[in-house]
């Protein structure tokens, strides 16, 4: 979600006294609640580390990566491929301000974004395809100057979850390569609650009860019942014992089915 773009759109609506269209109302209804402070801090700290290429807080196997990258840099076949690519294209044309050339991003489940079709008409289209093939062969996400940017074992937070990426060259040792406690703590920062078969069953029953209680509560109010009379009526409609405390109804009224 481009929240900056959304904010600009809403500001435009307010400043120009426009009526909010139905599509914008629908969009706003789907925006999730603001992340908690702890979640924002956890994600912020990780992204600062990721920006610097540092995963040491979550990964213990950095020497594996460093050794593999050094071996790749010294690999004669890799250097031959890189020199051939530079002979075919002026690679400096496609460097960013940091001197990095990045391959096109591969999306989750191997879906491809627009622009991944094989197009061989322009010089840039040809370079992108050739460079992607080069990166795929050597498991790179790009080149920084003459240095290959090898894919590394990494943990990243996405809007939909926590993603662990294991490069295809990596001999993965689940017990030694990851700091699972730190990974779990990062994931739980998103207010993840305990789960399990029994807990799940109890949660479903609670949500079903909440839906019924809230329905009966609205009916009680519509019929003019107030206070203890309304609570007693809801308890009776739920089929609970008459001795049930009203606090049970109050708690379920706060649930969000």
C-alpha positions as CSV (number, residue, x, y, z in Angstrom):
1,X,0.0,0.0,0.0
2,X,1.3,3.4,-1.0
3,X,0.2,5.3,2.1
4,X,1.9,8.5,0.8
5,X,-0.2,8.4,-2.3
6,X,-3.3,7.6,-0.2
7,X,-2.7,10.6,2.0
8,X,-2.2,12.9,-1.0
9,X,-5.5,11.6,-2.5
10,X,-7.4,12.3,0.8
11,X,-5.8,15.7,1.2
12,X,-6.9,16.6,-2.3
13,X,-10.5,15.5,-1.5
14,X,-10.5,17.7,1.7
15,X,-8.9,20.8,0.1
16,X,-11.2,20.8,-2.9
17,X,-14.3,20.1,-0.9
18,X,-15.0,17.0,-3.0
19,X,-17.6,14.4,-2.1
20,X,-15.8,11.2,-1.1
21,X,-16.5,8.6,-3.8
22,X,-17.7,5.1,-2.9
23,X,-14.4,3.5,-3.9
24,X,-12.4,5.7,-1.5
25,X,-14.9,4.9,1.3
26,X,-14.4,1.1,0.6
27,X,-10.7,1.5,0.6
28,X,-10.6,3.3,4.0
29,X,-12.9,0.5,5.4
30,X,-10.2,-2.1,4.5
31,X,-7.2,-0.2,6.0
32,X,-5.9,-2.2,8.9
33,X,-5.5,-0.7,12.4
34,X,-2.4,1.3,13.0
35,X,0.5,-1.0,14.0
36,X,1.4,-0.9,17.7
37,X,4.5,1.0,18.8
38,X,6.4,-2.2,19.6
39,X,5.7,-3.5,16.1
40,X,6.7,-0.3,14.4
41,X,10.0,-0.3,16.4
42,X,10.8,-3.9,15.6
43,X,10.2,-3.5,11.9
44,X,12.1,-0.2,11.8
45,X,15.1,-1.7,13.5
46,X,15.2,-4.7,11.2
47,X,14.8,-2.5,8.0
48,X,17.7,-0.3,9.1
49,X,19.8,-3.4,9.4
50,X,18.6,-4.8,6.1
51,X,19.4,-1.6,4.4
52,X,23.0,-2.1,5.5
53,X,23.0,-5.7,4.5
54,X,23.3,-6.8,8.1
55,X,21.3,-9.9,9.3
56,X,23.5,-10.8,12.2
57,X,20.8,-10.2,14.8
58,X,18.8,-13.1,13.2
59,X,21.3,-15.2,11.4
60,X,24.4,-16.9,12.9
61,X,25.9,-18.2,9.7
62,X,27.5,-15.1,8.2
63,X,30.9,-16.8,7.7
64,X,29.2,-19.2,5.3
65,X,28.1,-16.3,3.2
66,X,31.3,-14.3,3.4
67,X,33.3,-17.4,2.3
68,X,31.0,-18.2,-0.6
69,X,31.1,-14.6,-1.8
70,X,34.9,-14.5,-1.7
71,X,35.1,-17.8,-3.6
72,X,32.7,-16.4,-6.2
73,X,34.7,-13.3,-6.7
74,X,37.8,-15.4,-7.3
75,X,35.9,-17.8,-9.6
76,X,37.4,-17.7,-13.1
77,X,34.2,-18.8,-14.8
78,X,32.3,-16.0,-13.0
79,X,34.8,-13.4,-14.0
80,X,34.7,-14.6,-17.6
81,X,30.9,-14.2,-17.7
82,X,31.1,-10.7,-16.1
83,X,33.7,-9.6,-18.6
84,X,31.6,-10.9,-21.5
85,X,28.6,-9.0,-20.2
86,X,30.6,-5.8,-19.9
87,X,31.9,-6.3,-23.5
88,X,28.4,-6.6,-24.8
89,X,26.9,-3.7,-22.8
90,X,27.9,-0.4,-21.3
91,X,26.8,-1.6,-17.8
92,X,27.5,1.8,-16.3
93,X,24.3,3.1,-18.0
94,X,22.2,1.0,-15.6
95,X,23.9,1.6,-12.3
96,X,22.0,3.5,-9.6
97,X,23.5,6.4,-7.6
98,X,25.3,3.9,-5.4
99,X,26.9,2.2,-8.3
100,X,24.7,-0.9,-8.0
101,X,22.9,-2.7,-10.9
102,X,20.0,-4.8,-9.5
103,X,18.2,-7.6,-11.3
104,X,14.5,-7.5,-11.6
105,X,12.7,-8.6,-8.5
106,X,11.2,-12.1,-8.3
107,X,7.8,-12.0,-6.5
108,X,6.4,-14.5,-4.0
109,X,5.3,-17.9,-5.4
110,X,7.2,-17.1,-8.5
111,X,4.6,-14.7,-9.9
112,X,5.9,-12.2,-12.3
113,X,5.1,-8.4,-12.3
114,X,4.2,-6.5,-15.4
115,X,7.3,-6.0,-17.6
116,X,8.6,-9.6,-17.3
117,X,7.5,-10.5,-20.8
118,X,10.4,-11.4,-23.1
119,X,11.0,-8.2,-25.1
120,X,14.1,-8.0,-27.3
121,X,13.5,-4.8,-29.2
122,X,15.4,-2.1,-27.3
123,X,19.0,-2.1,-26.0
124,X,17.7,-1.8,-22.4
125,X,15.3,-4.6,-22.8
126,X,18.1,-6.9,-24.0
127,X,20.4,-5.8,-21.2
128,X,17.7,-6.5,-18.5
129,X,17.1,-10.0,-19.8
130,X,20.8,-10.8,-20.1
131,X,21.6,-9.4,-16.7
132,X,18.7,-11.4,-15.1
133,X,20.1,-14.6,-16.7
134,X,23.6,-13.7,-15.4
135,X,22.2,-13.1,-11.8
136,X,20.2,-16.3,-11.9
137,X,23.2,-18.4,-13.0
138,X,25.4,-17.1,-10.1
139,X,22.6,-16.5,-7.5
140,X,23.0,-12.8,-7.3
141,X,20.6,-9.9,-6.6
142,X,23.0,-7.5,-8.5
143,X,26.5,-6.1,-9.0
144,X,28.1,-3.3,-7.0
145,X,31.0,-2.1,-9.1
146,X,33.0,-5.2,-9.7
147,X,31.7,-7.0,-6.6
148,X,29.0,-9.7,-7.0
149,X,26.1,-9.2,-4.6
150,X,25.4,-12.8,-3.6
151,X,22.0,-13.7,-2.2
152,X,22.2,-14.4,1.5
153,X,20.3,-16.2,4.1
154,X,17.9,-13.6,5.3
155,X,14.8,-12.7,7.3
156,X,12.4,-10.0,6.1
157,X,9.1,-8.6,7.3
158,X,6.5,-8.1,4.6
159,X,3.0,-6.7,4.9
160,X,1.7,-10.2,4.9
161,X,4.1,-12.0,7.2
162,X,7.7,-12.9,8.1
163,X,9.7,-14.3,5.1
164,X,12.8,-16.5,5.5
165,X,14.8,-16.8,2.3
166,X,17.4,-19.6,1.9
167,X,19.5,-19.3,-1.3
168,X,19.7,-22.4,-3.4
169,X,23.4,-22.8,-2.9
170,X,23.1,-22.7,0.9
171,X,23.7,-25.9,2.9
172,X,21.0,-25.1,5.5
173,X,21.5,-26.2,9.1
174,X,18.2,-25.3,10.8
175,X,19.7,-25.7,14.3
176,X,22.8,-23.6,13.8
177,X,22.2,-21.1,11.0
178,X,19.3,-19.1,12.5
179,X,18.7,-17.3,15.8
180,X,15.2,-18.7,16.1
181,X,14.4,-16.9,19.4
182,X,15.1,-13.6,17.7
183,X,13.1,-14.5,14.7
184,X,10.1,-15.6,16.8
185,X,10.4,-12.3,18.8
186,X,10.3,-10.3,15.6
187,X,7.3,-12.2,14.3
188,X,5.4,-11.9,17.7
189,X,5.9,-8.1,17.6
190,X,2.9,-8.1,15.4
191,X,0.7,-9.0,18.3
192,X,0.5,-12.7,17.4
193,X,-1.4,-14.7,20.1
194,X,-1.0,-18.3,21.2
195,X,-2.7,-20.8,18.8
196,X,-3.6,-24.4,18.9
197,X,-6.5,-26.8,18.3
198,X,-8.1,-26.3,21.6
199,X,-7.4,-22.6,21.7
200,X,-8.8,-22.2,18.2
201,X,-12.0,-24.1,19.1
202,X,-12.5,-21.9,22.2
203,X,-11.9,-18.7,20.1
204,X,-14.5,-19.8,17.5
205,X,-17.0,-20.5,20.2
206,X,-16.3,-17.2,21.9
207,X,-16.8,-15.3,18.6
208,X,-20.1,-17.2,17.9
209,X,-21.3,-16.3,21.4
210,X,-20.2,-12.6,20.8
211,X,-22.2,-12.5,17.6
212,X,-25.4,-13.8,19.3
213,X,-24.9,-11.6,22.4
214,X,-24.6,-8.5,20.3
215,X,-27.6,-9.4,18.2
216,X,-29.7,-10.0,21.4
217,X,-28.4,-6.8,22.9
218,X,-29.6,-4.7,20.0
219,X,-33.0,-6.4,20.2
220,X,-33.1,-5.7,24.0
221,X,-32.4,-2.0,23.4
222,X,-34.9,-1.8,20.6
223,X,-37.6,-3.2,22.9
224,X,-36.8,-0.6,25.5
225,X,-35.0,-2.8,28.0
226,X,-32.3,-1.1,30.1
227,X,-29.7,-2.0,32.7
228,X,-30.2,-5.2,34.6
229,X,-33.4,-6.0,32.7
230,X,-31.4,-5.9,29.4
231,X,-28.6,-8.1,30.8
232,X,-31.1,-10.6,32.2
233,X,-33.0,-10.8,28.9
234,X,-29.8,-11.5,26.9
235,X,-28.7,-14.2,29.4
236,X,-32.1,-15.9,29.0
237,X,-32.0,-15.7,25.2
238,X,-28.5,-17.2,25.2
239,X,-29.8,-20.2,27.3
240,X,-27.4,-19.6,30.1
241,X,-28.2,-20.2,33.8
242,X,-30.1,-17.3,35.4
243,X,-27.2,-17.0,37.9
244,X,-24.8,-16.0,35.0
245,X,-23.0,-12.7,35.9
246,X,-23.7,-9.7,33.7
247,X,-20.0,-9.2,33.3
248,X,-19.9,-12.2,30.8
249,X,-22.3,-10.3,28.6
250,X,-20.2,-7.1,28.9
251,X,-17.1,-8.9,27.8
252,X,-18.7,-10.4,24.8
253,X,-20.2,-7.0,23.8
254,X,-16.5,-5.8,23.5
255,X,-15.6,-8.6,21.1
256,X,-15.2,-7.9,17.4
257,X,-16.7,-10.9,15.7
